[in-house]
Amino acid sequence: MIQICNLKKYFGSNLILKDINLSIKKGEIFALVGHSGAGKSTLLRTINGLENYQDGSVKVFGKEIKSMQKSQLRDFRKKIGMIFQHFALMSRKTVFENIATPLRFWKYDKAYITSKVNELLQIVGLEDKANSYPSELSGGQKQRVAIARALALEPEILLSDEATSALDPNTTKSILELLKKINRELGITIVIVTHEMEVVKSVADRAVLLDGGVIVNEGSIQKLFLKPDKNMQKFLGEEAIVPENGVNIALYFPKEVAFDCVITNMARKLDKDFNIVWGKIEKLNDSVLGHLVINIKSEDKDCVLEYIKKTGVLWEIME
Ligand SMILES: Nc1ncnc2c1ncn2[C@@H]1O[C@H](COP(=O)(O)OP(=O)(O)OP(=O)(O)O)[C@@H](O)[C@H]1O
């Protein structure tokens, strides 16, 4: 659905996106992740033609954005909704009118607008706020209005630029649930820009990690988080503090073995002592992942590794 090849984007003489390659499938929730200034928003905005690009290709629905005429671009943008961190609502208009704005622009008839806006209010759970003004709403409610407005023209893609960054954790959770519902029930492909790991973990199917305009990691959420590589570890700020004696082994439990009693079975079978240095279990989208670091005596290394290899648990020696 979205195909980006060898994309280069300059602002003046500064190269901001450096040879980006990625492809986003229909129906996915895809995240562009990275620290501030990594180029996430710029990359997102090339997808709906809000930013131009100097080199490479950005194809959406099979069409190259750079080669679209103005009128083609207008029709194309109709199929792509967008939401922002600060909602971008019109303060002098009611919730109803905010949501109706794109429909009025495209000159839909009155009856259709009324029924469409009411349907959208129901989807986002704001049936009782049609006549309220944005200033009378909480942050989460404002974002719901913005989502309803973004869905008004029945887009195939929804772009979300830090849509939950200004919200508290509980509101973030409810907005993410809404985005998941929209993805699942309306079949809309969603591309999310975020610097919040919790957002990526709870909704995305796949992600790319951007650093200085370069994709430094990519793949399914399970792949990125199950056994984070050096780039992911740096981004996550996870600095493992481990004992200096013996051998430290990091264990990663994929969902297939997440609930197996691997460690207690190993201790019983091998009759070896080990320390648990640290561990965590977390929810990734709809699956569960465990991560544990153990410390063993150097002389036990071979037999412990031999045992672990048979369990399906991923492992690495921490140097
Ligand atoms: N209109 C612009 N003109 C010049 N430089 C820009 C413009 N927009 C963005 N940049 C620069 O491009 C780089 C990437 O910005 P971008 O907003 O895409 O990053 P980001 O990863 O989305 O970060 P943030 O979350 O802080 O917005 C930054 O160095 C920024 O200063």
PDBQT file of the ligand as one rigid body, heavy atoms in Angstrom, charges set to zero:
ROOT
HETATM    1  N1  LIG A 401      10.430  22.884   7.670  1.00  0.00    +0.000 N 
HETATM    2  C1  LIG A 401      11.677  22.574   8.051  1.00  0.00    +0.000 A 
HETATM    3  N2  LIG A 401      12.730  23.318   7.635  1.00  0.00    +0.000 NA
HETATM    4  C2  LIG A 401      13.991  23.002   7.977  1.00  0.00    +0.000 A 
HETATM    5  N3  LIG A 401      14.325  21.936   8.746  1.00  0.00    +0.000 NA
HETATM    6  C3  LIG A 401      13.327  21.166   9.193  1.00  0.00    +0.000 A 
HETATM    7  C4  LIG A 401      11.951  21.439   8.870  1.00  0.00    +0.000 A 
HETATM    8  N4  LIG A 401      11.180  20.476   9.463  1.00  0.00    +0.000 NA
HETATM    9  C5  LIG A 401      12.024  19.669  10.115  1.00  0.00    +0.000 A 
HETATM   10  N5  LIG A 401      13.307  20.061   9.959  1.00  0.00    +0.000 N 
HETATM   11  C6  LIG A 401      14.491  19.393  10.509  1.00  0.00    +0.000 C 
HETATM   12  O1  LIG A 401      14.465  18.043  10.076  1.00  0.00    +0.000 OA
HETATM   13  C7  LIG A 401      14.909  17.164  11.106  1.00  0.00    +0.000 C 
HETATM   14  C8  LIG A 401      13.857  16.105  11.353  1.00  0.00    +0.000 C 
HETATM   15  O2  LIG A 401      12.696  16.726  11.875  1.00  0.00    +0.000 OA
HETATM   16  P1  LIG A 401      11.366  15.904  12.191  1.00  0.00    +0.000 P 
HETATM   17  O3  LIG A 401      10.359  16.861  12.729  1.00  0.00    +0.000 OA
HETATM   18  O4  LIG A 401      11.022  15.070  11.019  1.00  0.00    +0.000 OA
HETATM   19  O5  LIG A 401      11.895  14.942  13.352  1.00  0.00    +0.000 OA
HETATM   20  P2  LIG A 401      11.076  14.039  14.345  1.00  0.00    +0.000 P 
HETATM   21  O6  LIG A 401      11.802  12.759  14.439  1.00  0.00    +0.000 OA
HETATM   22  O7  LIG A 401       9.660  14.000  13.914  1.00  0.00    +0.000 OA
HETATM   23  O8  LIG A 401      11.236  14.819  15.706  1.00  0.00    +0.000 OA
HETATM   24  P3  LIG A 401      10.131  15.549  16.610  1.00  0.00    +0.000 P 
HETATM   25  O9  LIG A 401       9.410  14.436  17.300  1.00  0.00    +0.000 OA
HETATM   26  O10 LIG A 401      10.931  16.392  17.539  1.00  0.00    +0.000 OA
HETATM   27  O11 LIG A 401       9.279  16.337  15.653  1.00  0.00    +0.000 OA
HETATM   28  C9  LIG A 401      15.214  18.043  12.308  1.00  0.00    +0.000 C 
HETATM   29  O12 LIG A 401      16.602  18.279  12.341  1.00  0.00    +0.000 OA
HETATM   30  C10 LIG A 401      14.467  19.328  12.025  1.00  0.00    +0.000 C 
HETATM   31  O13 LIG A 401      15.120  20.415  12.599  1.00  0.00    +0.000 OA
ENDROOT
TORSDOF 0
